[in-house]
């Protein structure tokens, strides 16, 4: 990690039994920064998500002379110059409150369709995060704050987190919007994120539910209106894409069937036989429909080319930001056929999953079951020993 000033590293785990502690202690013993590195035990959360509870513990334990605090997910792959670049951006813009980044999912070469379905959910975020160096969105995997504002809770973020908070980034985004705070999102804050090679259906369903669960959590009334509006828009757009895609695909099949089967009936069956119904749905039956189908497939081909180009740009950016990476992600690790199958699957099931998640207050995240009520986490169930379950009420 390249940085000209002093750096303090804080790792937070839930309990002393976490297997990560042994790995961290071994890593710390090999690093020259061991004197400014600590591992904290946050304990179990009782009134918010475990992630938020751990974030708060880490922030409050930072050294009193820290100017900035950087909150990171444990699986993020940082570029060597990211920290220096981020602090420089904040120093150059006194009006900026925070800096965030965004992930670009990289599948394993042998990843299954469900892994690509999980990848597809994140793809639209690239548009929101990459169109400008300033944004109104926040990604919880990378958040850089002025330490004093967080410790003193200048804008109520820490309080909102504690009060039944589930999604750290949506709450921060809502508070930034409420107080008109500026969020920086430079292109150098994009990170490759490796996906699991194989998802089971249960893993994928739970992953999608956790992503959608945040849409029914909120810190303010305006935040509630925005999140619920996004729920409706997201559901509408999903089926607005899938239904025409299904129609175009079926019309293509019928058109091919017309080309193959109708000529054969003249040889074997003669006119007026069972294959004549294809003319109603095929190219001769509806020219406007065929024109719209052709335009749809041309648009799909254009989208594939644009996605291939964008992927190439992102991978080139990662190579530039991490020139010493021994195993940089490659363009050929993507299966575009599986990606489009994943795109179809995710958008087909998303409205149903959205409705189920809205009606069902429970969701599992990291072995903990959360129950929401009026936009906040109110109950947590976690296994303690064997099959014993502990219930906490916020």
Secondary structure, 3 states (H helix, E strand, C coil): CCCCCCCCEEEEECCCCCCHHHHHHHHHHCCCCHHHEEEEECCCCCCCCHHHHHHHHHHHCCCCCCCEEEEECCCCCCCCCHHHHHHHHHHHCCCEEEEECEEEEECCCCCCHHHHHHHHHHHHHHHHHHCCCEECCCCCCEEEEEHHHHHCCCCCHHHHHHCCCCCHHHHHHHHHHHCCCEEECCHHHEEEEECCCCCCHHHHHHHHHHHHHHHHCCCCHHHHHHHHHHHHHHHHHHHHHHHHHHHHHHHHHHHHHHHHHHHHHHHHCCCCCHHHHHHHHCCCCCHHHHHHHHHHHHHHHHHHHHHHHHHHHHHHHHHHHCCCCCCCCCHHHCCHHHHHHHHHHHHHHHHHHHHHHHHCCEEEECCEEEEEECCEEEEEEEECCCCCEEEEEC
